[in-house]
């Protein structure tokens, strides 16, 4: 009975690993657009946290300090969207099981 249980556990672990690899591939393909000042500044990033697009409305270009703050706000907004979507996909792949911090899976 122990051997059957161990085989079942190994199959479940392999399935979880496959699901996590699929989720990681999907995460790489994610994009998110962070916005600031009602969309006057927009930054698009991908699932690898690389900026892929930046749009700035001319109306906010007069104040350098404000523009810098708006760009940071838009980047942080997009980053949070990617992080939230990634967490959701990984939670789905692990069946809601919480993994220890710093645990880099798949194995």
C-alpha positions as CSV (number, residue, x, y, z in Angstrom):
1,X,0.0,0.0,0.0
2,X,2.9,2.4,0.7
3,X,4.4,1.8,-2.7
4,X,1.1,2.7,-4.4
5,X,0.8,5.8,-2.3
6,X,4.3,6.8,-3.2
7,X,3.7,6.3,-6.9
8,X,0.5,8.4,-6.7
9,X,2.4,11.2,-4.9
10,X,5.2,11.1,-7.6
11,X,2.6,11.4,-10.3
12,X,1.0,14.4,-8.6
13,X,4.3,16.0,-8.2
14,X,5.1,15.5,-11.9
15,X,1.7,16.9,-12.9
16,X,2.3,20.0,-10.6
17,X,5.7,20.5,-12.2
18,X,4.2,20.4,-15.7
19,X,1.5,22.8,-14.7
20,X,4.0,25.2,-13.2
21,X,6.1,25.1,-16.3
22,X,3.0,25.9,-18.4
23,X,2.1,28.7,-16.0
24,X,5.7,30.1,-16.2
25,X,5.5,30.1,-20.0
26,X,2.1,31.9,-19.9
27,X,3.5,34.5,-17.4
28,X,6.3,35.3,-19.9
29,X,3.6,36.2,-22.4
30,X,1.7,38.5,-20.1
31,X,1.6,42.3,-20.7
32,X,0.3,45.0,-18.5
33,X,0.0,48.7,-19.0
34,X,0.4,50.9,-15.9
35,X,-1.1,54.3,-15.9
36,X,-0.6,57.6,-14.0
37,X,-2.5,60.9,-14.1
38,X,-5.5,59.4,-15.7
39,X,-3.5,57.8,-18.5
40,X,-1.3,60.8,-19.3
41,X,1.7,58.5,-18.7
42,X,1.4,54.9,-19.7
43,X,4.1,52.2,-19.4
44,X,3.7,48.7,-20.8
45,X,5.8,45.8,-19.4
46,X,5.9,42.1,-20.2
47,X,5.9,39.1,-17.9
48,X,9.6,39.3,-17.7
49,X,9.3,42.8,-16.2
50,X,10.8,44.4,-19.3
51,X,9.4,47.8,-20.4
52,X,8.1,47.5,-24.0
53,X,6.3,50.8,-24.5
54,X,6.1,54.3,-22.9
55,X,3.6,56.9,-23.8
56,X,3.7,60.5,-22.4
57,X,1.0,63.1,-23.0
58,X,2.6,66.4,-24.0
59,X,0.5,68.2,-21.3
60,X,2.6,66.7,-18.5
61,X,6.0,67.4,-20.0
62,X,6.3,70.9,-18.5
63,X,7.3,69.8,-15.0
64,X,10.3,67.4,-14.9
65,X,9.9,66.4,-11.3
66,X,6.2,65.6,-11.7
67,X,6.9,63.7,-14.9
68,X,9.5,61.6,-13.2
69,X,7.0,60.8,-10.4
70,X,4.3,59.9,-13.0
71,X,6.6,57.5,-14.8
72,X,7.5,55.8,-11.6
73,X,3.9,55.5,-10.6
74,X,3.0,54.0,-14.0
75,X,5.9,51.5,-13.8
76,X,4.9,50.4,-10.3
77,X,1.3,50.0,-11.5
78,X,2.2,47.8,-14.4
79,X,4.6,45.8,-12.2
80,X,1.9,45.2,-9.6
81,X,-0.5,44.0,-12.3
82,X,2.1,41.5,-13.6
83,X,2.9,40.3,-10.1
84,X,-0.8,39.8,-9.3
85,X,-1.4,37.9,-12.5
86,X,1.7,35.8,-12.0
87,X,0.6,34.9,-8.5
88,X,-2.8,33.9,-9.7
89,X,-1.4,31.7,-12.4
90,X,1.1,30.0,-10.1
91,X,-1.6,29.5,-7.4
92,X,-3.7,27.8,-10.0
93,X,-0.8,25.6,-11.1
94,X,0.0,24.5,-7.6
95,X,-3.6,23.9,-6.7
96,X,-3.5,26.6,-4.1
97,X,-0.7,25.0,-2.2
98,X,1.5,27.7,-0.7
99,X,5.2,27.1,-1.4
100,X,8.0,28.2,0.9
101,X,9.4,31.7,0.1
102,X,12.4,31.5,-2.2
103,X,11.5,28.1,-3.5
104,X,12.2,28.2,-7.2
105,X,10.1,25.6,-9.0
106,X,10.0,23.6,-11.2
107,X,12.4,21.5,-9.3
